[in-house]
């Protein structure tokens, strides 16, 4: 099929993926959605006086939702890069663009939203339990209404600190990681998520080995330390955090766009 877009064909692809979602990824979504319950149960066993903050609970819910987006391509679209098994996917009566847009829809929206809603319902049930450590509703945390990120939204908390940059860094990270794992799912034929984690760990290990002696050498350089002091002596901690989270958000956007584009290029040219 060519790369043109037809709404009716696209809807049929989305419907087909929806029918496959529960048989191929339903159990995983249930496990992810109930992971906060394991934390609740563990805290109940450890101490009866411990209180789980609503902001931490929101962070847990967002974490498991992000994991759903990370894991979905390797499960629901397991055969998309397999030469023999992938022929069924390649022969679907839809264009490559329509199929790829459906992949993006289920990776970035459907799977994480379903896990998010499931975890939210579970949180409400646990809050209603007479025992346990959920003493507040999710919207009663110190952050006011951190229903999406668990991050304080009030700039008055730290004068000079723009909390929206922290929020942007958090939101964009939920797109960067799935995009990376989506691209990896087009590379690896088996154990796609596991191999991706191993490769990322290996890259981090190598970069750490390279970075440590470089940082030590720079720290022992009087000229570098003088330049560093002259450059940042007028910066406040708030300005530093603003730049840090701003750069993080920009980096996440670049990663999300780059790896999404690379995944599209891989699938577009995939031989079957």
C-alpha positions as CSV (number, residue, x, y, z in Angstrom):
1,X,0.0,0.0,0.0
2,X,1.2,3.6,-0.6
3,X,1.7,6.1,2.1
4,X,-1.5,8.1,1.6
5,X,-3.9,8.4,4.4
6,X,-7.5,7.3,4.3
7,X,-9.7,7.8,7.4
8,X,-11.8,4.7,6.9
9,X,-8.7,2.4,6.4
10,X,-7.1,4.0,9.4
11,X,-10.1,3.3,11.6
12,X,-10.1,-0.3,10.5
13,X,-6.4,-0.6,11.5
14,X,-7.1,1.0,14.9
15,X,-10.1,-1.4,15.4
16,X,-7.9,-4.3,14.5
17,X,-5.2,-3.3,17.0
18,X,-7.9,-2.7,19.7
19,X,-9.2,-6.3,19.2
20,X,-5.6,-7.5,19.7
21,X,-4.8,-5.3,22.6
22,X,-6.4,-7.4,25.4
23,X,-5.3,-10.9,24.2
24,X,-1.7,-9.7,23.6
25,X,-1.2,-7.0,26.3
26,X,-4.1,-7.2,28.7
27,X,-2.3,-9.2,31.4
28,X,0.6,-6.8,31.3
29,X,-1.6,-3.8,31.7
30,X,-3.4,-5.4,34.7
31,X,0.0,-6.2,36.4
32,X,1.3,-2.6,35.8
33,X,-2.0,-1.0,37.0
34,X,-1.9,-3.0,40.2
35,X,1.8,-2.4,41.0
36,X,0.9,0.6,43.4
37,X,-1.2,-2.0,45.3
38,X,2.0,-3.9,46.0
39,X,3.5,-0.8,47.5
40,X,0.4,-0.2,49.6
41,X,0.5,-3.8,50.8
42,X,4.2,-3.6,51.6
43,X,3.8,-0.4,53.6
44,X,0.9,-2.0,55.5
45,X,3.2,-4.9,56.5
46,X,6.2,-2.7,57.4
47,X,4.5,0.0,59.6
48,X,1.0,1.0,60.6
49,X,2.0,4.6,61.1
50,X,3.5,5.2,57.7
51,X,1.6,7.6,55.4
52,X,2.0,7.4,51.6
53,X,1.9,11.0,50.3
54,X,-0.6,11.7,47.4
55,X,2.2,13.2,45.3
56,X,4.2,9.9,45.6
57,X,1.1,8.0,44.6
58,X,0.6,10.1,41.5
59,X,4.3,9.6,40.6
60,X,3.8,5.8,40.9
61,X,0.7,5.9,38.7
62,X,2.6,8.0,36.1
63,X,5.5,5.6,36.3
64,X,3.5,2.5,35.6
65,X,1.6,4.3,32.8
66,X,5.0,5.2,31.2
67,X,6.0,1.5,31.5
68,X,2.9,0.5,29.6
69,X,4.0,2.8,26.7
70,X,7.5,1.4,26.9
71,X,6.4,-2.2,26.7
72,X,3.5,-2.1,24.3
73,X,5.4,-2.0,20.9
74,X,7.3,-5.2,21.8
75,X,4.0,-7.0,22.6
76,X,1.3,-5.7,20.4
77,X,3.5,-5.3,17.4
78,X,6.0,-8.1,18.1
79,X,6.1,-9.3,14.5
80,X,6.4,-5.9,12.7
81,X,10.1,-6.4,12.1
82,X,10.2,-10.2,11.6
83,X,10.8,-11.3,8.0
84,X,8.6,-14.4,8.1
85,X,6.0,-13.7,10.8
86,X,5.7,-10.0,9.9
87,X,4.3,-10.8,6.5
88,X,0.7,-10.7,7.9
89,X,1.4,-7.2,9.3
90,X,2.9,-6.1,6.0
91,X,-0.1,-7.3,4.0
92,X,-2.8,-5.5,6.1
93,X,-5.0,-3.5,3.7
94,X,-3.7,-0.1,4.9
95,X,-0.8,2.2,4.0
96,X,2.4,2.2,6.0
97,X,1.5,5.6,7.3
98,X,-1.9,4.5,8.6
99,X,-0.4,1.5,10.4
100,X,2.4,3.6,11.9
101,X,-0.1,6.2,13.2
102,X,-2.0,3.4,14.9
103,X,1.2,2.2,16.5
104,X,1.8,5.8,17.8
105,X,-1.8,6.0,19.0
106,X,-1.6,2.8,21.1
107,X,1.9,3.4,22.3
108,X,1.6,7.0,23.4
109,X,-2.1,7.3,24.3
110,X,-4.3,4.1,24.6
111,X,-2.1,1.8,26.6
112,X,-0.8,4.4,29.1
113,X,-4.2,6.0,29.5
114,X,-5.8,2.6,30.3
115,X,-3.2,1.7,32.8
116,X,-3.5,5.2,34.3
117,X,-7.3,5.0,34.7
118,X,-7.0,1.5,36.2
119,X,-4.4,2.7,38.7
120,X,-6.6,5.7,39.5
121,X,-9.6,3.4,40.2
122,X,-7.5,1.2,42.4
123,X,-6.2,4.2,44.3
124,X,-9.8,5.3,45.0
125,X,-10.6,1.8,46.3
126,X,-7.5,1.7,48.5
127,X,-8.4,5.2,49.9
128,X,-11.8,3.9,50.9
129,X,-10.3,1.0,52.8
130,X,-10.6,1.3,56.6
131,X,-7.0,0.2,56.9
132,X,-3.9,1.3,55.0
133,X,-1.8,4.3,54.5
134,X,-3.8,6.3,51.9
135,X,-5.1,9.1,54.3
136,X,-5.7,11.6,51.5
137,X,-7.2,11.7,48.0
138,X,-4.8,12.2,45.2
139,X,-5.9,15.8,44.7
140,X,-5.2,16.6,48.4
141,X,-1.5,16.6,48.2
142,X,0.9,19.5,49.0
143,X,1.1,20.2,45.3
144,X,-2.6,21.2,45.2
145,X,-3.8,19.2,42.2
146,X,-0.8,17.2,40.9
147,X,-3.1,14.8,39.1
148,X,-0.8,14.3,36.1
149,X,2.7,14.6,37.3
150,X,2.8,14.7,41.1
151,X,4.9,17.8,40.9
152,X,4.2,21.1,42.7
153,X,2.8,23.7,40.3
154,X,3.1,26.8,42.5
155,X,5.9,29.1,41.5
156,X,5.7,30.9,44.9
157,X,7.0,27.8,46.7
158,X,10.5,28.7,45.6
159,X,10.9,32.3,44.4
160,X,12.6,32.5,41.1
161,X,12.0,28.8,40.2
162,X,9.8,28.2,37.3
163,X,8.0,25.0,38.2
164,X,6.5,24.7,34.7
165,X,10.0,23.8,33.5
166,X,10.0,20.9,35.9
167,X,6.5,19.9,34.7
168,X,7.7,20.1,31.1
169,X,10.7,17.9,31.8
170,X,8.4,15.3,33.4
171,X,5.8,15.4,30.6
172,X,8.4,15.2,27.8
173,X,10.1,12.2,29.5
174,X,6.9,10.3,29.0
175,X,7.3,10.7,25.3
176,X,11.1,10.2,25.0
177,X,11.3,6.8,26.7
178,X,8.4,5.2,24.6
179,X,9.9,6.6,21.4
180,X,13.3,5.1,22.2
181,X,11.8,1.7,23.0
182,X,9.5,1.9,19.9
183,X,12.6,2.3,17.7
184,X,14.4,-0.6,19.6
185,X,11.3,-2.8,18.9
186,X,12.0,-2.4,15.2
187,X,15.6,-3.5,15.7
188,X,15.5,-6.5,18.1
189,X,13.7,-9.7,17.1
190,X,13.4,-11.2,20.6
191,X,13.4,-9.9,24.1
192,X,13.0,-6.4,22.8
193,X,12.5,-4.6,26.1
194,X,15.1,-6.6,27.9
195,X,17.7,-6.1,25.2
196,X,17.0,-2.3,25.1
197,X,17.5,-2.0,28.9
198,X,20.8,-4.0,28.6
199,X,22.0,-1.8,25.7
200,X,21.1,1.4,27.6
201,X,22.9,0.1,30.7
202,X,26.0,-0.8,28.6
203,X,26.0,2.7,27.1
204,X,25.7,4.3,30.5
205,X,28.5,2.1,31.8
206,X,30.8,3.1,29.0
207,X,30.0,6.8,29.3
208,X,30.6,6.6,33.0
209,X,34.0,5.1,32.5
210,X,34.9,7.8,30.1
211,X,33.3,10.7,32.1
212,X,34.9,9.9,35.5
213,X,38.6,10.6,34.5
214,X,37.5,13.6,32.5
215,X,35.6,15.1,35.4
216,X,38.5,14.4,37.8
217,X,41.0,16.0,35.4
218,X,38.8,19.1,35.0
219,X,38.3,19.4,38.7
220,X,42.1,19.4,39.2
221,X,42.5,22.1,36.6
222,X,42.8,25.6,38.2
223,X,42.0,27.3,34.9
224,X,38.8,25.3,34.4
225,X,37.7,25.8,38.0
226,X,38.3,29.6,37.7
227,X,36.3,29.7,34.5
228,X,33.5,27.8,36.1
229,X,33.4,30.1,39.1
230,X,33.5,33.2,36.9
231,X,30.7,31.8,34.7
232,X,28.3,30.8,37.5
233,X,29.1,32.9,40.4
234,X,26.1,35.2,39.8
235,X,23.7,32.3,39.3
236,X,21.2,31.5,42.0
237,X,20.2,27.8,42.7
238,X,16.8,28.7,41.2
239,X,18.4,29.8,37.9
240,X,20.5,26.7,37.8
241,X,17.4,24.4,38.2
242,X,15.6,26.5,35.6
243,X,18.3,25.8,33.1
244,X,18.7,22.2,34.1
245,X,15.0,21.3,33.7
246,X,14.7,23.5,30.5
247,X,17.6,21.6,28.9
248,X,16.2,18.3,30.1
249,X,12.8,19.1,28.5
250,X,14.5,20.2,25.2
251,X,16.6,17.0,25.2
252,X,13.5,14.8,25.8
253,X,11.7,16.5,22.9
254,X,14.7,15.9,20.6
255,X,14.9,12.2,21.7
256,X,11.2,11.7,21.2
257,X,11.1,13.2,17.7
258,X,14.3,11.6,16.6
259,X,13.5,8.1,17.6
260,X,9.9,8.3,16.4
261,X,11.2,9.4,13.0
262,X,13.8,6.6,13.0
263,X,11.2,4.0,13.9
264,X,9.1,5.3,11.0
265,X,12.0,5.1,8.6
266,X,12.8,1.5,9.8
267,X,9.2,0.3,9.3
268,X,8.8,2.2,6.0
269,X,11.8,0.4,4.5
270,X,11.3,-2.9,6.3
271,X,11.8,-5.9,4.0
272,X,9.5,-8.9,4.5
